[in-house]
Amino acid sequence: MKETYGEMEIDEARLKAADPDGLYLFMLEQYPYMMTPDNVAAFTGTTGQEIRKLLNKGEMQGCRIGIRWLIPKLGP
């Protein structure tokens, strides 16, 4: 089943395939499909600044729109 987030289509099957045991997806349900560094930090128990450092170094994937980083629940 595919949902949409804004104009973007979300492929639920791909999300479930990324977490076949269902350990994490239920915990991410409260977060938007495109998460901010602060969303990721809250989930991982770190800080938004640490997440932005990882994004800037290329150690975490996300997209930058202007000065704002967005991280999809499912990486490419």
N, CA, C and O of each residue as an XYZ file, in Angstrom:
304
protein
N       0.840     -1.177      0.000
C       0.000      0.000      0.000
C       0.884      1.238      0.000
O       1.855      1.318      0.753
N       0.544      2.200     -0.847
C       1.334      3.419     -0.934
C       0.539      4.582     -0.383
O      -0.627      4.777     -0.727
N       1.184      5.351      0.476
C       0.606      6.573      1.035
C       1.334      7.748      0.411
O       2.298      7.569     -0.333
N       0.876      8.930      0.712
C       1.597     10.107      0.251
C       1.970     10.971      1.441
O       1.273     11.006      2.455
N       3.067     11.654      1.293
C       3.529     12.643      2.271
C       3.737     13.908      1.474
O       4.741     14.041      0.775
N       2.810     14.839      1.564
C       2.849     15.998      0.675
C       2.605     15.493     -0.729
O       1.584     14.859     -0.994
N       3.524     15.764     -1.624
C       3.408     15.263     -2.994
C       4.236     13.998     -3.201
O       4.246     13.444     -4.300
N       4.924     13.537     -2.173
C       5.797     12.380     -2.277
C       5.038     11.105     -1.907
O       4.281     11.070     -0.938
N       5.260     10.077     -2.695
C       4.616      8.795     -2.429
C       5.492      7.961     -1.497
O       6.709      7.899     -1.672
N       4.878      7.329     -0.520
C       5.601      6.503      0.442
C       5.300      5.048      0.133
O       4.135      4.655      0.092
N       6.311      4.257     -0.081
C       6.153      2.842     -0.386
C       6.252      2.039      0.908
O       7.349      1.771      1.399
N       5.107      1.662      1.451
C       5.056      0.937      2.723
C       5.801     -0.400      2.634
O       6.422     -0.822      3.610
N       5.748     -1.069      1.477
C       6.428     -2.361      1.318
C       7.935     -2.194      1.493
O       8.579     -3.028      2.129
N       8.504     -1.124      0.935
C       9.947     -0.874      1.100
C      10.296     -0.573      2.545
O      11.328     -1.017      3.049
N       9.433      0.185      3.210
C       9.681      0.477      4.622
C       9.691     -0.810      5.442
O      10.558     -0.998      6.295
N       8.736     -1.691      5.186
C       8.676     -2.953      5.926
C       9.847     -3.868      5.586
O      10.331     -4.605      6.445
N      10.305     -3.824      4.334
C      11.456     -4.636      3.936
C      12.735     -4.156      4.626
O      13.645     -4.949      4.871
N      12.804     -2.861      4.939
C      13.980     -2.311      5.623
C      14.047     -2.754      7.078
O      15.111     -2.711      7.696
N      12.916     -3.177      7.624
C      12.844     -3.615      9.020
C      11.978     -4.883      9.073
O      10.864     -4.852      9.595
N      12.495     -6.001      8.529
C      11.669     -7.215      8.401
C      11.152     -7.762      9.728
O      10.096     -8.394      9.759
N      11.858     -7.536     10.800
C      11.408     -8.051     12.095
C      10.461     -7.088     12.805
O       9.928     -7.406     13.868
N      10.252     -5.914     12.218
C       9.336     -4.939     12.794
C       9.803     -4.369     14.122
O       8.989     -4.026     14.979
N      11.105     -4.271     14.289
C      11.644     -3.790     15.556
C      11.587     -2.276     15.715
O      11.457     -1.768     16.828
N      11.684     -1.554     14.593
C      11.809     -0.108     14.686
C      10.675      0.682     14.050
O      10.369      1.781     14.514
N      10.045      0.164     13.009
C       9.045      0.944     12.295
C       7.914      1.425     13.182
O       7.448      2.554     13.024
N       7.461      0.597     14.111
C       6.365      1.033     14.972
C       6.803      2.205     15.848
O       5.983      3.047     16.215
N       8.083      2.260     16.181
C       8.588      3.360     17.008
C       8.720      4.648     16.202
O       8.722      5.741     16.769
N       8.830      4.520     14.877
C       8.975      5.690     14.015
C       7.636      6.237     13.527
O       7.610      7.275     12.866
N       6.527      5.569     13.835
C       5.225      5.989     13.322
C       4.872      7.422     13.696
O       4.215      8.111     12.915
N       5.282      7.877     14.846
C       4.944      9.238     15.285
C       5.718     10.315     14.546
O       5.371     11.493     14.631
N       6.769      9.929     13.817
C       7.600     10.896     13.111
C       7.153     11.016     11.655
O       6.623     10.059     11.091
N       7.364     12.188     11.039
C       7.024     12.342      9.622
C       7.959     11.507      8.765
O       9.030     11.104      9.219
N       7.556     11.243      7.514
C       8.384     10.451      6.608
C       9.747     11.112      6.404
O      10.774     10.433      6.418
N       9.761     12.429      6.214
C      11.016     13.170      6.093
C      11.289     13.807      7.453
O      10.649     14.789      7.830
N      12.244     13.238      8.180
C      12.529     13.684      9.540
C      13.594     14.771      9.555
O      14.449     14.833      8.671
N      13.532     15.619     10.562
C      14.561     16.632     10.779
C      15.676     16.008     11.623
O      15.476     14.952     12.223
N      16.836     16.645     11.676
C      17.887     16.138     12.558
C      17.418     16.020     14.012
O      17.833     15.103     14.720
N      16.562     16.935     14.458
C      16.055     16.853     15.829
C      15.143     15.637     16.027
O      15.148     15.026     17.095
N      14.350     15.283     14.985
C      13.531     14.065     15.059
C      14.418     12.835     15.208
O      14.168     11.970     16.048
N      15.465     12.770     14.375
C      16.381     11.618     14.405
C      17.101     11.564     15.757
O      17.290     10.491     16.329
N      17.498     12.735     16.253
C      18.186     12.796     17.544
C      17.290     12.287     18.663
O      17.749     11.557     19.542
N      16.025     12.661     18.639
C      15.093     12.200     19.675
C      14.947     10.681     19.624
O      14.854     10.029     20.664
N      14.927     10.119     18.419
C      14.781      8.673     18.259
C      16.046      7.923     18.683
O      15.968      6.852     19.286
N      17.210      8.495     18.362
C      18.471      7.798     18.628
C      19.100      8.146     19.971
O      20.054      7.495     20.397
N      18.571      9.174     20.641
C      19.115      9.546     21.943
C      20.376     10.379     21.861
O      21.178     10.372     22.795
N      20.575     11.103     20.753
C      21.738     11.987     20.633
C      21.223     13.424     20.531
O      20.124     13.724     20.997
N      21.999     14.293     19.933
C      21.573     15.679     19.745
C      21.406     15.975     18.258
O      21.980     15.295     17.406
N      20.612     16.999     17.964
C      20.449     17.427     16.588
C      21.769     17.853     15.980
O      22.010     17.640     14.792
N      22.627     18.457     16.795
C      23.943     18.889     16.329
C      24.795     17.687     15.894
O      25.481     17.749     14.874
N      24.750     16.604     16.662
C      25.500     15.395     16.289
C      24.986     14.823     14.969
O      25.776     14.398     14.126
N      23.670     14.813     14.790
C      23.085     14.301     13.546
C      23.508     15.179     12.372
O      23.849     14.656     11.310
N      23.494     16.505     12.540
C      23.930     17.405     11.465
C      25.407     17.191     11.127
O      25.790     17.281      9.960
N      26.228     16.911     12.121
C      27.651     16.617     11.861
C      27.778     15.367     10.994
O      28.559     15.346     10.043
N      27.008     14.324     11.322
C      27.044     13.094     10.529
C      26.581     13.348      9.096
O      27.154     12.807      8.150
N      25.557     14.161      8.939
C      25.062     14.499      7.609
C      26.108     15.276      6.821
O      26.343     14.982      5.649
N      26.734     16.259      7.446
C      27.760     17.061      6.761
C      28.969     16.239      6.361
O      29.580     16.503      5.326
N      29.326     15.239      7.169
C      30.465     14.368      6.865
C      30.112     13.304      5.828
O      31.005     12.648      5.292
N      28.820     13.126      5.540
C      28.401     12.089      4.604
C      28.256     10.723      5.251
O      28.091      9.721      4.554
N      28.315     10.671      6.579
C      28.184      9.404      7.293
C      26.722      9.005      7.489
O      26.427      7.872      7.868
N      25.822      9.930      7.232
C      24.383      9.672      7.271
C      23.805     10.328      6.028
O      24.235     11.410      5.629
N      22.831      9.671      5.422
C      22.253     10.219      4.202
C      21.007     11.036      4.500
O      20.182     10.663      5.333
N      20.893     12.142      3.810
C      19.743     13.012      3.906
C      19.812     13.991      2.750
O      20.736     13.930      1.940
N      18.861     14.877      2.667
C      18.909     15.894      1.612
C      18.849     17.262      2.268
O      18.193     17.473      3.288
N      19.548     18.158      1.650
C      19.619     19.508      2.184
C      18.774     20.425      1.311
O      18.940     20.474      0.092
N      17.875     21.143      1.951
C      17.040     22.111      1.245
C      17.336     23.458      1.897
O      16.875     23.751      3.000
N      18.109     24.259      1.191
C      18.589     25.517      1.784
C      19.527     25.187      2.928
O      20.546     24.528      2.721
N      19.203     25.632      4.122
C      20.036     25.322      5.285
C      19.448     24.179      6.111
O      20.017     23.783      7.128
N      18.316     23.657      5.670
C      17.605     22.632      6.439
C      17.895     21.223      5.913
O      17.820     20.978      4.709
N      18.220     20.317      6.805
C      18.419     18.914      6.467
C      17.122     18.138      6.683
O      16.396     18.387      7.646
N      16.835     17.196      5.783
C      15.728     16.269      5.938
C      16.245     14.858      5.723
O      17.033     14.615      4.809
N      15.812     13.941      6.547
C      16.281     12.556      6.500
C      15.067     11.656      6.332
O      14.171     11.671      7.175
N      15.019     10.855      5.233
C      13.883      9.951      5.077
C      13.972      8.788      6.059
O      15.062      8.401      6.480
N      12.825      8.239      6.415
C      12.821      7.062      7.300
C      13.544      5.907      6.642
O      14.119      5.066      7.335
N      13.530      5.846      5.333
C      14.174      4.776      4.594
C      15.204      5.376      3.668
O      14.862      6.180      2.801
N      16.466      4.999      3.835
C      17.519      5.521      2.970
C      17.432      4.939      1.568
O      16.729      3.950      1.359
N      18.129      5.530      0.600
C      18.088      5.050     -0.778
C      18.719      3.689     -0.947
O      18.755      3.160     -2.058
